[in-house]
Amino acid sequence: MQKKIKYSIKEILNEIKWTKDINKVQLWYIHRGAINDTRILSGKDIVRIEKSSLDTITATIPYHRVFKIVYAGKIVFER
């Protein structure tokens, strides 16, 4: 039986940023007060990938609020 390797959100985003196209990312995260408490962020809005959060044009989003990452239409992370 093969062991499933877990990657952190930071590792996933950095790999996409440096080897693929960060603009093809959709990042789904919990945002209290939004419809269904969810917002979807485009990769083009990501300014900096930090140790425990990511910075966007308008906000800092802690990784514990991220629940799905989609790259080019394919889910690459979901919890």
C-alpha positions as a Python dict, from the first residue, in 0.01 Angstrom:
ca = {
    (1, 'M'): (0, 0, 0),
    (2, 'Q'): (139, 339, -100),
    (3, 'K'): (155, 617, 156),
    (4, 'K'): (-27, 933, 52),
    (5, 'I'): (202, 1236, 74),
    (6, 'K'): (52, 1548, 228),
    (7, 'Y'): (165, 1886, 105),
    (8, 'S'): (106, 2214, 282),
    (9, 'I'): (-86, 2494, 117),
    (10, 'K'): (235, 2696, 110),
    (11, 'E'): (420, 2414, -73),
    (12, 'I'): (140, 2374, -326),
    (13, 'L'): (120, 2747, -400),
    (14, 'N'): (498, 2784, -425),
    (15, 'E'): (524, 2490, -666),
    (16, 'I'): (254, 2641, -887),
    (17, 'K'): (413, 2986, -865),
    (18, 'W'): (762, 2869, -964),
    (19, 'T'): (686, 2584, -1209),
    (20, 'K'): (344, 2661, -1354),
    (21, 'D'): (112, 2962, -1379),
    (22, 'I'): (-20, 3115, -1054),
    (23, 'N'): (-281, 3304, -1260),
    (24, 'K'): (-464, 2974, -1322),
    (25, 'V'): (-528, 2925, -948),
    (26, 'Q'): (-862, 2964, -772),
    (27, 'L'): (-827, 2963, -395),
    (28, 'W'): (-1145, 2898, -195),
    (29, 'Y'): (-1144, 3023, 163),
    (30, 'I'): (-1370, 3095, 459),
    (31, 'H'): (-1475, 3458, 480),
    (32, 'R'): (-1730, 3533, 752),
    (33, 'G'): (-2018, 3743, 624),
    (34, 'A'): (-1977, 3649, 258),
    (35, 'I'): (-2242, 3438, 85),
    (36, 'N'): (-2208, 3087, 232),
    (37, 'D'): (-1910, 3227, 430),
    (38, 'T'): (-1695, 3158, 123),
    (39, 'R'): (-1488, 3366, -115),
    (40, 'I'): (-1290, 3261, -420),
    (41, 'L'): (-959, 3434, -485),
    (42, 'S'): (-787, 3444, -822),
    (43, 'G'): (-418, 3356, -828),
    (44, 'K'): (-341, 3685, -999),
    (45, 'D'): (-436, 3860, -672),
    (46, 'I'): (-174, 3673, -467),
    (47, 'V'): (110, 3912, -385),
    (48, 'R'): (320, 3709, -139),
    (49, 'I'): (322, 3353, -3),
    (50, 'E'): (422, 3358, 365),
    (51, 'K'): (488, 3090, 628),
    (52, 'S'): (134, 3077, 770),
    (53, 'S'): (-65, 3302, 538),
    (54, 'L'): (-75, 3460, 197),
    (55, 'D'): (-97, 3827, 114),
    (56, 'T'): (-332, 3954, -152),
    (57, 'I'): (-389, 4297, -299),
    (58, 'T'): (-644, 4374, -25),
    (59, 'A'): (-594, 4129, 265),
    (60, 'T'): (-391, 3864, 443),
    (61, 'I'): (-549, 3518, 441),
    (62, 'P'): (-432, 3262, 700),
    (63, 'Y'): (-389, 2912, 554),
    (64, 'H'): (-627, 2759, 810),
    (65, 'R'): (-911, 2941, 628),
    (66, 'V'): (-824, 2788, 288),
    (67, 'F'): (-1030, 2478, 212),
    (68, 'K'): (-980, 2426, -162),
    (69, 'I'): (-723, 2509, -430),
    (70, 'V'): (-813, 2460, -796),
    (71, 'Y'): (-547, 2479, -1068),
    (72, 'A'): (-657, 2496, -1433),
    (73, 'G'): (-995, 2345, -1344),
    (74, 'K'): (-851, 2056, -1138),
    (75, 'I'): (-874, 2034, -758),
    (76, 'V'): (-520, 2008, -620),
    (77, 'F'): (-607, 2059, -252),
    (78, 'E'): (-927, 2009, -55),
    (79, 'R'): (-1016, 1956, 308),
}
